[in-house]
Amino acid sequence: MFLPIAEPEQTSLYRGTVRGMYGEDCYHRFKKFGYDDLIMFCAERDSTALCDGDTAAPAMSTGSDGVTYLLGLASYGFPCGSSSLPSVFLRIESFSPWIFHKLNRFAEYTEISTP
């Protein structure tokens, strides 16, 4: 039995530009993989897609106010490096009530200094 040659592990950080897709397109492409547009969104890139090591990579955008916002975390894409299928991200906004609840709970027990 022959195993495929693995790509060498990357030691540098990379960034790319992606553009969001309408939920309907994503839903039809990924519904059999559990895609849920209430907690996920798709983004596509001109040259490549997410790879195995990109799980939890951030999708960020700078707003008109100049602040950079975390929109999502990379979840999955098929296949590695393909430009024919979009990548799927978890929608951070959907989890913000839970995140703030956990942060507030943490703050009850930990003194957090502010600059």
Backbone as a chain_set.jsonl record, in Angstrom:
{"seq": "MFLPIAEPEQTSLYRGTVRGMYGEDCYHRFKKFGYDDLIMFCAERDSTALCDGDTAAPAMSTGSDGVTYLLGLASYGFPCGSSSLPSVFLRIESFSPWIFHKLNRFAEYTEISTP", "coords": {"N": [[0.837, -1.177, 0.0], [0.54, 2.181, -0.849], [1.173, 5.356, 0.445], [0.008, 8.682, 0.017], [2.214, 11.366, -0.783], [2.781, 13.698, 1.649], [2.094, 17.182, 1.86], [4.646, 19.562, 2.615], [4.858, 20.899, 5.925], [3.72, 24.141, 6.577], [5.591, 26.945, 7.619], [5.264, 29.591, 7.722], [3.091, 32.388, 8.146], [0.182, 33.013, 6.275], [-1.918, 35.086, 4.242], [-4.989, 35.916, 2.715], [-7.362, 37.159, 0.336], [-10.797, 36.972, 0.473], [-14.142, 36.574, -0.794], [-17.457, 36.972, 0.274], [-20.253, 34.712, -0.069], [-23.637, 34.235, -1.208], [-25.984, 32.773, 1.02], [-27.756, 30.841, -0.045], [-26.444, 29.673, -2.284], [-24.318, 28.435, -0.975], [-25.682, 26.723, 0.761], [-26.871, 24.859, -1.009], [-24.593, 23.654, -2.078], [-23.318, 22.541, 0.17], [-25.159, 21.277, 1.854], [-25.404, 18.526, 2.378], [-23.302, 18.153, 4.046], [-23.966, 19.251, 6.415], [-24.293, 22.016, 6.429], [-25.311, 25.121, 7.756], [-26.884, 28.05, 7.424], [-27.459, 29.833, 9.445], [-25.462, 29.743, 11.318], [-23.163, 29.608, 9.862], [-21.066, 30.695, 7.102], [-20.139, 31.121, 3.666], [-17.176, 31.631, 1.754], [-15.315, 32.621, -1.067], [-12.322, 32.347, -2.978], [-10.077, 33.676, -5.385], [-7.841, 32.13, -6.227], [-7.113, 29.88, -4.477], [-8.367, 27.553, -1.977], [-9.254, 26.825, 1.466], [-6.948, 24.826, 3.412], [-5.999, 21.738, 5.11], [-4.558, 22.513, 7.464], [-5.599, 24.982, 7.987], [-7.813, 25.189, 9.58], [-9.881, 26.908, 11.809], [-8.765, 29.338, 11.155], [-8.887, 32.9, 11.004], [-11.559, 34.891, 9.611], [-11.617, 38.071, 8.661], [-12.625, 41.53, 8.63], [-12.301, 44.949, 7.789], [-14.132, 47.549, 9.029], [-16.157, 50.446, 8.058], [-15.626, 52.198, 10.039], [-12.995, 51.893, 10.555], [-12.214, 49.912, 12.275], [-11.111, 46.584, 12.794], [-12.883, 43.645, 12.373], [-13.732, 40.417, 13.651], [-15.149, 38.06, 11.727], [-15.587, 35.36, 11.206], [-14.576, 31.887, 11.718], [-12.482, 29.582, 10.136], [-13.882, 26.602, 8.943], [-14.379, 24.304, 7.156], [-13.387, 23.074, 3.876], [-13.339, 21.959, 0.456], [-11.554, 20.432, -2.24], [-8.304, 20.575, -0.658], [-6.765, 23.565, -1.474], [-8.294, 24.007, -3.733], [-9.974, 25.97, -6.152], [-12.481, 25.751, -7.05], [-14.54, 25.205, -5.283], [-16.161, 26.807, -2.54], [-14.967, 27.951, 0.708], [-15.912, 27.123, 4.059], [-17.034, 28.917, 6.868], [-17.401, 29.375, 10.404], [-19.871, 31.436, 11.728], [-19.157, 34.064, 13.662], [-20.773, 36.02, 14.867], [-23.13, 34.652, 15.437], [-22.475, 33.238, 17.67], [-21.867, 35.091, 19.57], [-23.49, 35.865, 21.892], [-23.08, 33.645, 23.602], [-20.283, 33.689, 23.819], [-19.862, 36.189, 25.107], [-21.235, 35.683, 27.479], [-19.611, 33.664, 28.596], [-17.219, 35.111, 28.874], [-17.992, 37.092, 30.717], [-18.552, 35.501, 32.901], [-16.021, 34.495, 33.425], [-14.764, 36.867, 34.116], [-15.87, 37.378, 36.591], [-14.36, 35.945, 38.355], [-11.761, 36.615, 37.883], [-9.513, 39.244, 38.02], [-9.377, 41.726, 35.708], [-7.262, 43.902, 34.223], [-7.525, 47.103, 32.696], [-6.207, 49.017, 30.03]], "CA": [[0.0, 0.0, 0.0], [1.298, 3.415, -0.948], [0.547, 6.539, 1.025], [0.352, 9.883, -0.749], [3.246, 12.224, -0.194], [2.155, 14.841, 2.322], [2.69, 18.484, 1.603], [5.438, 19.99, 3.773], [4.17, 21.801, 6.848], [4.069, 25.544, 6.388], [6.118, 27.593, 8.817], [4.979, 31.015, 7.594], [1.688, 32.765, 8.121], [-0.284, 33.528, 4.995], [-3.213, 35.734, 4.261], [-5.59, 36.0, 1.394], [-8.602, 37.911, 0.262], [-11.942, 36.151, 0.083], [-15.394, 37.327, -0.902], [-18.584, 36.206, 0.776], [-21.237, 34.195, -1.023], [-25.0, 34.169, -0.7], [-26.261, 31.543, 1.74], [-28.45, 29.871, -0.899], [-25.418, 28.938, -3.037], [-23.592, 27.597, -0.018], [-26.577, 25.682, 1.261], [-27.017, 23.803, -2.015], [-23.323, 22.947, -2.256], [-22.829, 21.884, 1.382], [-26.231, 20.799, 2.741], [-25.158, 17.146, 2.816], [-22.237, 18.188, 5.055], [-24.487, 19.901, 7.609], [-24.211, 23.473, 6.35], [-26.435, 25.836, 8.361], [-26.549, 29.459, 7.206], [-27.631, 30.622, 10.666], [-24.201, 29.751, 12.073], [-22.045, 29.458, 8.933], [-21.102, 31.424, 5.838], [-19.143, 30.677, 2.693], [-16.372, 32.643, 1.086], [-14.488, 32.036, -2.114], [-11.087, 33.037, -3.281], [-9.771, 33.512, -6.802], [-6.819, 31.139, -6.567], [-7.113, 28.65, -3.691], [-9.305, 27.452, -0.861], [-8.63, 26.409, 2.722], [-6.289, 23.525, 3.484], [-6.188, 21.072, 6.395], [-3.987, 23.262, 8.579], [-6.233, 26.297, 8.103], [-8.975, 25.13, 10.455], [-9.957, 27.97, 12.818], [-8.163, 30.586, 10.683], [-9.9, 33.956, 11.088], [-12.05, 35.692, 8.484], [-11.738, 39.394, 9.265], [-12.927, 42.629, 7.72], [-12.198, 46.275, 8.389], [-15.362, 48.305, 8.819], [-16.029, 51.85, 7.653], [-15.12, 52.918, 11.21], [-11.565, 51.631, 10.675], [-12.001, 48.811, 13.219], [-11.103, 45.258, 12.182], [-13.826, 42.752, 13.046], [-13.659, 38.98, 13.408], [-16.437, 37.631, 11.181], [-15.753, 33.917, 11.272], [-13.427, 30.993, 11.859], [-12.518, 28.567, 9.087], [-14.417, 25.319, 9.371], [-13.964, 23.284, 6.196], [-13.414, 23.336, 2.443], [-13.024, 20.749, -0.321], [-10.404, 19.855, -1.559], [-7.27, 21.532, -0.29], [-6.204, 24.363, -2.553], [-9.185, 24.078, -4.888], [-10.687, 27.239, -6.306], [-13.808, 25.477, -7.603], [-15.522, 25.16, -4.209], [-15.885, 27.798, -1.492], [-14.61, 27.509, 2.054], [-16.992, 27.358, 5.016], [-16.605, 29.543, 8.11], [-18.398, 29.547, 11.464], [-20.274, 32.839, 11.848], [-18.904, 34.478, 15.046], [-21.929, 36.772, 15.357], [-24.118, 33.696, 15.956], [-22.005, 32.717, 18.949], [-21.466, 36.189, 20.457], [-24.101, 35.814, 23.23], [-22.395, 32.61, 24.383], [-18.925, 34.175, 24.087], [-19.945, 37.229, 26.141], [-21.628, 35.019, 28.729], [-18.416, 33.004, 29.141], [-16.269, 36.148, 29.291], [-18.501, 37.7, 31.95], [-18.38, 34.521, 33.969], [-14.591, 34.475, 33.701], [-14.42, 38.134, 34.77], [-16.31, 37.321, 37.982], [-13.33, 35.284, 39.157], [-10.438, 37.083, 37.506], [-9.409, 40.684, 37.868], [-8.816, 42.061, 34.406], [-6.91, 45.321, 34.193], [-7.71, 47.748, 31.403], [-5.162, 50.031, 29.797]], "C": [[0.883, 1.242, 0.0], [0.505, 4.561, -0.342], [0.92, 7.749, 0.183], [1.413, 10.697, -0.019], [2.562, 13.458, 0.378], [2.862, 16.126, 1.926], [3.513, 18.891, 2.816], [4.652, 20.972, 4.629], [4.655, 23.22, 6.624], [4.568, 26.128, 7.706], [5.881, 29.103, 8.784], [3.477, 31.246, 7.618], [1.349, 33.345, 6.756], [-1.598, 34.247, 5.189], [-3.716, 35.815, 2.835], [-6.861, 36.814, 1.471], [-9.701, 36.989, -0.234], [-13.159, 37.05, -0.068], [-16.532, 36.411, -0.483], [-19.526, 35.777, -0.337], [-22.614, 34.239, -0.388], [-25.252, 32.803, -0.087], [-26.904, 30.462, 0.904], [-27.45, 29.026, -1.691], [-24.684, 27.961, -2.138], [-24.443, 26.428, 0.442], [-26.676, 24.535, 0.26], [-25.73, 23.011, -2.216], [-22.944, 22.092, -1.047], [-23.909, 21.302, 2.285], [-25.999, 19.372, 3.212], [-24.03, 17.06, 3.845], [-22.68, 18.933, 6.312], [-24.405, 21.414, 7.606], [-25.483, 24.109, 6.903], [-26.139, 27.327, 8.267], [-26.851, 30.363, 8.395], [-26.326, 30.737, 11.45], [-22.966, 29.639, 11.178], [-22.185, 30.44, 7.773], [-19.992, 30.899, 4.948], [-18.399, 31.874, 2.127], [-15.538, 31.934, 0.037], [-13.334, 32.958, -2.428], [-10.759, 32.777, -4.739], [-8.83, 32.349, -7.082], [-6.91, 29.839, -5.782], [-8.155, 28.7, -2.592], [-8.532, 27.072, 0.396], [-7.956, 25.052, 2.58], [-6.453, 22.974, 4.897], [-5.692, 21.893, 7.581], [-4.633, 24.618, 8.817], [-7.448, 26.313, 9.015], [-8.831, 26.155, 11.571], [-9.217, 29.247, 12.412], [-9.238, 31.669, 10.67], [-10.299, 34.516, 9.726], [-12.355, 37.058, 9.088], [-12.042, 40.435, 8.195], [-12.79, 43.944, 8.482], [-13.442, 47.068, 8.016], [-15.094, 49.735, 8.402], [-15.525, 52.722, 8.801], [-13.628, 52.7, 11.44], [-11.216, 50.51, 11.631], [-12.036, 47.488, 12.462], [-11.953, 44.319, 13.024], [-13.563, 41.3, 12.672], [-15.042, 38.53, 12.96], [-16.666, 36.139, 11.347], [-14.445, 33.194, 11.494], [-13.573, 29.882, 10.831], [-12.971, 27.23, 9.648], [-13.979, 24.208, 8.425], [-14.067, 23.789, 4.768], [-12.984, 22.078, 1.717], [-12.51, 21.12, -1.684], [-9.381, 20.941, -1.283], [-6.748, 22.261, -1.531], [-7.088, 24.514, -3.771], [-9.851, 25.443, -4.962], [-12.11, 27.012, -6.799], [-14.898, 25.418, -6.54], [-15.164, 26.186, -3.138], [-15.451, 27.147, -0.188], [-15.735, 27.899, 3.001], [-16.408, 27.881, 6.326], [-17.741, 29.52, 9.119], [-18.64, 31.038, 11.634], [-20.166, 33.267, 13.319], [-20.109, 35.2, 15.647], [-22.982, 35.848, 15.978], [-23.753, 33.181, 17.341], [-21.683, 33.82, 19.955], [-22.197, 36.195, 21.799], [-23.405, 34.8, 24.139], [-20.992, 33.078, 24.771], [-18.95, 35.22, 25.203], [-20.357, 36.653, 27.489], [-20.406, 34.379, 29.39], [-17.396, 34.027, 29.619], [-16.713, 36.813, 30.587], [-18.328, 36.765, 33.132], [-16.918, 34.443, 34.399], [-14.193, 35.722, 34.486], [-14.854, 38.162, 36.227], [-15.207, 36.797, 38.895], [-11.928, 35.811, 38.903], [-10.447, 38.595, 37.357], [-8.712, 40.969, 36.55], [-8.536, 43.555, 34.395], [-7.121, 45.864, 32.787], [-6.662, 48.828, 31.245], [-5.658, 51.438, 30.006]], "O": [[1.85, 1.334, 0.756], [-0.691, 4.707, -0.594], [2.043, 7.829, -0.315], [1.483, 10.702, 1.21], [1.851, 14.171, -0.33], [4.069, 16.145, 1.689], [3.12, 18.596, 3.945], [3.876, 21.778, 4.115], [5.854, 23.468, 6.497], [4.027, 25.836, 8.772], [6.257, 29.812, 9.717], [2.696, 30.407, 7.169], [2.14, 34.078, 6.164], [-2.3, 34.039, 6.179], [-2.941, 35.784, 1.879], [-7.362, 37.113, 2.555], [-9.542, 36.307, -1.247], [-13.196, 38.157, 0.469], [-16.567, 35.232, -0.838], [-19.587, 36.396, -1.4], [-22.738, 34.277, 0.837], [-24.789, 31.789, -0.609], [-26.633, 29.28, 1.114], [-27.59, 27.805, -1.763], [-24.462, 26.806, -2.501], [-23.98, 25.289, 0.503], [-26.576, 23.369, 0.641], [-25.782, 21.814, -2.498], [-22.323, 21.041, -1.204], [-23.597, 20.869, 3.395], [-26.361, 19.035, 4.339], [-23.825, 16.008, 4.45], [-21.857, 19.218, 7.182], [-24.444, 22.038, 8.666], [-26.592, 23.695, 6.566], [-25.245, 27.824, 8.951], [-26.528, 31.551, 8.355], [-26.112, 31.717, 12.164], [-21.843, 29.583, 11.68], [-23.272, 30.948, 7.498], [-19.024, 30.306, 5.425], [-18.934, 32.979, 2.039], [-15.109, 30.796, 0.226], [-13.369, 34.163, -2.181], [-11.14, 31.735, -5.274], [-9.003, 31.649, -8.08], [-6.791, 28.771, -6.381], [-8.745, 29.744, -2.314], [-7.302, 27.006, 0.384], [-8.34, 24.237, 1.742], [-6.98, 23.655, 5.777], [-6.368, 21.95, 8.609], [-4.257, 25.328, 9.749], [-8.057, 27.367, 9.202], [-7.778, 26.253, 12.202], [-9.054, 30.149, 13.235], [-10.391, 31.381, 10.353], [-9.481, 34.602, 8.81], [-13.247, 37.186, 9.927], [-11.752, 40.242, 7.014], [-13.122, 44.032, 9.664], [-13.76, 47.234, 6.839], [-13.948, 50.186, 8.393], [-15.056, 53.838, 8.581], [-13.053, 53.24, 12.385], [-10.041, 50.182, 11.789], [-12.885, 47.287, 11.593], [-11.766, 44.212, 14.236], [-13.218, 40.989, 11.532], [-16.002, 38.61, 13.727], [-17.787, 35.697, 11.597], [-13.365, 33.784, 11.465], [-14.651, 29.309, 10.672], [-12.5, 26.787, 10.695], [-13.289, 23.276, 8.837], [-14.733, 24.785, 4.484], [-12.331, 21.216, 2.305], [-13.014, 22.086, -2.259], [-9.586, 22.101, -1.642], [-6.342, 21.633, -2.509], [-6.659, 25.104, -4.762], [-10.244, 26.004, -3.939], [-12.87, 27.968, -6.952], [-16.075, 25.568, -6.867], [-13.985, 26.407, -2.863], [-15.562, 25.933, -0.017], [-16.431, 28.888, 2.773], [-15.415, 27.355, 6.829], [-18.909, 29.631, 8.747], [-17.688, 31.817, 11.678], [-20.998, 32.871, 14.135], [-20.424, 35.002, 16.82], [-23.65, 36.228, 16.939], [-24.62, 32.74, 18.095], [-21.27, 33.526, 21.076], [-21.559, 36.513, 22.803], [-23.172, 35.077, 25.316], [-20.56, 32.888, 25.908], [-18.153, 35.149, 26.139], [-19.871, 37.098, 28.529], [-20.192, 34.53, 30.593], [-16.771, 33.834, 30.662], [-15.888, 37.07, 31.464], [-17.996, 37.198, 34.235], [-16.616, 34.338, 35.587], [-13.383, 35.648, 35.41], [-14.269, 38.894, 37.026], [-15.133, 37.165, 40.068], [-11.001, 35.48, 39.642], [-11.288, 39.155, 36.653], [-7.596, 40.508, 36.309], [-9.446, 44.371, 34.538], [-6.915, 45.153, 31.803], [-6.276, 49.477, 32.217], [-4.895, 52.392, 29.848]]}, "num_chains": 1, "name": "protein.A"}
